[in-house]
Amino acid sequence: MKTNPESDLNDELLPEYTEEQMKNMVRGKYAARLAQTVALVTLEPDVAAAFPDAAAVNAALRSLMTKTEENAPVLAAAER
């Protein structure tokens, strides 16, 4: 089903939400915490095609890290 972009701009507040409920909400409340804990990396399409999911990418990178002596302490600290 296609949506009309113009009708999306005319969204109204759903009736189950009251103004009282909305007045204490904070936009981006957890953005800073997320930025500290998540490293977002964009893979090139050919690299992304080699991995079925994020877990496979992480496993491959951890395997590579163990093969590199200089990264071994970093990996060991992360596993604690």
MDAnalysis code that builds the backbone (N, CA, C; Angstrom):
import MDAnalysis as mda
import numpy as np

u = mda.Universe.empty(240, n_residues=80, atom_resindex=np.repeat(np.arange(80), 3), trajectory=True)
u.add_TopologyAttr("name", ["N", "CA", "C"] * 80)
u.add_TopologyAttr("resid", np.arange(1, 81))
u.add_TopologyAttr("resname", ["MET", "LYS", "THR", "ASN", "PRO", "GLU", "SER", "ASP", "LEU", "ASN", "ASP", "GLU", "LEU", "LEU", "PRO", "GLU", "TYR", "THR", "GLU", "GLU", "GLN", "MET", "LYS", "ASN", "MET", "VAL", "ARG", "GLY", "LYS", "TYR", "ALA", "ALA", "ARG", "LEU", "ALA", "GLN", "THR", "VAL", "ALA", "LEU", "VAL", "THR", "LEU", "GLU", "PRO", "ASP", "VAL", "ALA", "ALA", "ALA", "PHE", "PRO", "ASP", "ALA", "ALA", "ALA", "VAL", "ASN", "ALA", "ALA", "LEU", "ARG", "SER", "LEU", "MET", "THR", "LYS", "THR", "GLU", "GLU", "ASN", "ALA", "PRO", "VAL", "LEU", "ALA", "ALA", "ALA", "GLU", "ARG"])
u.atoms.positions = np.array([
    [0.832, -1.176, 0.000],
    [0.000, 0.000, 0.000],
    [0.879, 1.242, 0.000],
    [0.675, 2.123, -0.952],
    [1.457, 3.345, -1.027],
    [0.869, 4.404, -0.111],
    [1.758, 5.209, 0.457],
    [1.284, 6.305, 1.284],
    [1.531, 7.607, 0.562],
    [0.704, 8.563, 0.835],
    [0.829, 9.870, 0.228],
    [1.681, 10.738, 1.147],
    [2.852, 11.221, 0.673],
    [3.714, 12.037, 1.543],
    [3.023, 13.285, 2.060],
    [2.121, 13.856, 1.279],
    [1.424, 15.055, 1.728],
    [0.502, 14.756, 2.901],
    [-0.132, 13.584, 2.900],
    [-1.027, 13.244, 4.007],
    [-0.231, 12.951, 5.276],
    [1.033, 12.493, 5.140],
    [1.870, 12.247, 6.310],
    [2.157, 13.541, 7.067],
    [2.202, 14.652, 6.358],
    [2.478, 15.933, 6.991],
    [1.298, 16.420, 7.822],
    [0.134, 15.886, 7.575],
    [-1.075, 16.307, 8.276],
    [-1.445, 15.365, 9.419],
    [-0.467, 14.604, 9.914],
    [-0.751, 13.685, 11.014],
    [-1.283, 14.449, 12.220],
    [-2.227, 13.863, 12.874],
    [-2.786, 14.429, 14.093],
    [-2.357, 13.555, 15.263],
    [-2.323, 14.129, 16.430],
    [-2.015, 13.384, 17.635],
    [-3.092, 12.322, 17.836],
    [-2.672, 11.099, 18.064],
    [-3.642, 10.031, 18.265],
    [-4.497, 10.320, 19.489],
    [-5.763, 9.962, 19.452],
    [-6.673, 10.312, 20.549],
    [-6.300, 9.683, 21.894],
    [-5.544, 8.578, 21.890],
    [-5.204, 7.960, 23.171],
    [-4.114, 8.712, 23.927],
    [-3.465, 9.678, 23.292],
    [-2.459, 10.506, 23.957],
    [-3.072, 11.850, 24.335],
    [-2.921, 12.208, 25.602],
    [-3.438, 13.502, 26.041],
    [-2.290, 14.499, 26.109],
    [-2.635, 15.762, 26.116],
    [-1.619, 16.800, 26.224],
    [-0.860, 16.668, 27.540],
    [-1.557, 16.263, 28.577],
    [-0.941, 16.084, 29.891],
    [0.172, 15.033, 29.842],
    [-0.053, 13.940, 29.109],
    [0.952, 12.888, 28.977],
    [2.150, 13.363, 28.165],
    [1.912, 14.223, 27.214],
    [2.954, 14.631, 26.280],
    [3.849, 15.745, 26.813],
    [3.383, 16.509, 27.787],
    [4.135, 17.699, 28.190],
    [5.464, 17.375, 28.883],
    [5.609, 16.192, 29.476],
    [6.843, 15.841, 30.184],
    [7.823, 15.037, 29.339],
    [7.494, 14.783, 28.103],
    [8.375, 13.999, 27.248],
    [9.546, 14.848, 26.761],
    [10.695, 14.203, 26.639],
    [11.901, 14.889, 26.210],
    [12.394, 14.240, 24.929],
    [12.619, 15.042, 23.910],
    [13.116, 14.516, 22.650],
    [14.610, 14.219, 22.777],
    [15.015, 13.028, 22.335],
    [16.425, 12.642, 22.373],
    [16.944, 12.353, 23.769],
    [16.063, 11.952, 24.661],
    [16.425, 11.728, 26.057],
    [17.594, 10.759, 26.213],
    [17.638, 9.713, 25.400],
    [18.673, 8.693, 25.529],
    [19.733, 8.781, 24.435],
    [19.745, 9.826, 23.647],
    [20.674, 9.944, 22.519],
    [22.132, 9.954, 22.972],
    [22.454, 10.674, 24.022],
    [23.839, 10.746, 24.495],
    [24.328, 9.386, 24.979],
    [23.472, 8.673, 25.718],
    [23.854, 7.353, 26.215],
    [24.074, 6.390, 25.054],
    [23.208, 6.444, 24.074],
    [23.331, 5.581, 22.908],
    [24.612, 5.882, 22.147],
    [24.939, 7.149, 22.007],
    [26.151, 7.543, 21.290],
    [27.410, 7.019, 21.987],
    [27.371, 6.870, 23.301],
    [28.527, 6.367, 24.044],
    [28.688, 4.865, 23.922],
    [27.615, 4.146, 23.678],
    [27.674, 2.690, 23.701],
    [27.608, 2.037, 22.324],
    [27.265, 2.794, 21.296],
    [27.092, 2.218, 19.974],
    [28.066, 2.854, 18.996],
    [28.777, 2.006, 18.252],
    [29.635, 2.483, 17.177],
    [28.999, 2.033, 15.874],
    [28.503, 2.967, 15.131],
    [27.829, 2.648, 13.885],
    [28.829, 2.734, 12.745],
    [28.930, 1.659, 11.984],
    [29.860, 1.585, 10.866],
    [29.081, 1.200, 9.618],
    [29.330, 1.900, 8.534],
    [28.670, 1.582, 7.277],
    [29.612, 0.733, 6.437],
    [29.142, -0.445, 6.072],
    [29.936, -1.347, 5.254],
    [29.666, -1.082, 3.781],
    [30.689, -1.249, 2.981],
    [30.503, -1.171, 1.535],
    [29.611, -2.340, 1.121],
    [28.831, -2.181, 0.072],
    [27.882, -3.228, -0.329],
    [28.513, -4.606, -0.541],
    [29.699, -4.660, -1.132],
    [30.328, -5.959, -1.375],
    [30.758, -6.631, -0.074],
    [31.163, -5.844, 0.908],
    [31.544, -6.399, 2.212],
    [30.285, -6.862, 2.953],
    [29.254, -6.044, 2.956],
    [28.008, -6.397, 3.641],
    [27.405, -7.674, 3.078],
    [27.569, -7.909, 1.784],
    [27.005, -9.101, 1.152],
    [27.660, -10.389, 1.666],
    [28.858, -10.261, 2.234],
    [29.578, -11.439, 2.713],
    [29.091, -11.916, 4.085],
    [28.274, -11.107, 4.763],
    [27.835, -11.439, 6.115],
    [26.314, -11.474, 6.194],
    [25.765, -12.519, 6.825],
    [24.304, -12.612, 6.915],
    [23.682, -11.643, 7.927],
    [24.459, -11.272, 8.977],
    [23.913, -10.385, 10.003],
    [25.035, -9.742, 10.811],
    [24.656, -8.876, 11.747],
    [25.634, -8.160, 12.568],
    [26.470, -9.104, 13.423],
    [25.874, -10.179, 13.897],
    [26.611, -11.136, 14.730],
    [27.765, -11.756, 13.946],
    [27.554, -12.030, 12.674],
    [28.616, -12.609, 11.846],
    [29.745, -11.612, 11.628],
    [29.406, -10.351, 11.458],
    [30.426, -9.305, 11.302],
    [31.249, -9.212, 12.582],
    [30.564, -9.163, 13.725],
    [31.270, -9.077, 15.006],
    [32.173, -10.281, 15.229],
    [31.715, -11.480, 14.892],
    [32.527, -12.687, 15.060],
    [33.776, -12.622, 14.191],
    [33.621, -12.164, 12.959],
    [34.772, -12.063, 12.055],
    [35.772, -11.035, 12.564],
    [35.292, -9.909, 13.043],
    [36.200, -8.880, 13.563],
    [36.909, -9.339, 14.828],
    [36.202, -10.048, 15.711],
    [36.848, -10.563, 16.923],
    [37.919, -11.597, 16.571],
    [37.634, -12.413, 15.576],
    [38.612, -13.399, 15.130],
    [39.860, -12.707, 14.599],
    [39.668, -11.666, 13.833],
    [40.798, -10.905, 13.299],
    [41.582, -10.234, 14.425],
    [40.874, -9.726, 15.418],
    [41.541, -9.070, 16.543],
    [42.432, -10.033, 17.310],
    [42.025, -11.288, 17.471],
    [42.836, -12.252, 18.206],
    [44.100, -12.615, 17.428],
    [44.061, -12.458, 16.128],
    [45.224, -12.776, 15.292],
    [46.259, -11.658, 15.311],
    [45.853, -10.491, 15.783],
    [46.752, -9.343, 15.820],
    [47.197, -9.125, 17.259],
    [48.486, -9.250, 17.517],
    [48.999, -9.148, 18.887],
    [48.642, -7.834, 19.559],
    [48.711, -6.758, 18.830],
    [48.472, -5.459, 19.458],
    [47.024, -5.285, 19.905],
    [46.094, -6.018, 19.315],
    [44.693, -5.916, 19.702],
    [44.281, -6.973, 20.712],
    [45.117, -7.948, 20.977],
    [44.772, -9.024, 21.907],
    [44.401, -8.484, 23.291],
    [45.157, -7.523, 23.866],
    [44.770, -6.982, 25.183],
    [43.406, -6.276, 25.151],
    [43.088, -5.623, 24.046],
    [41.816, -4.929, 23.926],
    [40.681, -5.942, 23.959],
    [40.820, -7.026, 23.234],
    [39.800, -8.051, 23.208],
    [39.650, -8.720, 24.578],
    [40.769, -8.990, 25.229],
    [40.736, -9.629, 26.553],
    [40.014, -8.741, 27.559],
    [40.251, -7.440, 27.501],
    [39.602, -6.497, 28.416],
    [38.091, -6.449, 28.142],
    [37.706, -6.543, 26.890],
    [36.286, -6.480, 26.524],
    [35.529, -7.713, 26.989],
    [36.213, -8.838, 27.102],
    [35.562, -10.091, 27.506],
    [35.356, -10.187, 29.009],
    [36.028, -9.332, 29.771],
    [35.892, -9.394, 31.232],
    [34.571, -8.937, 31.700],
])
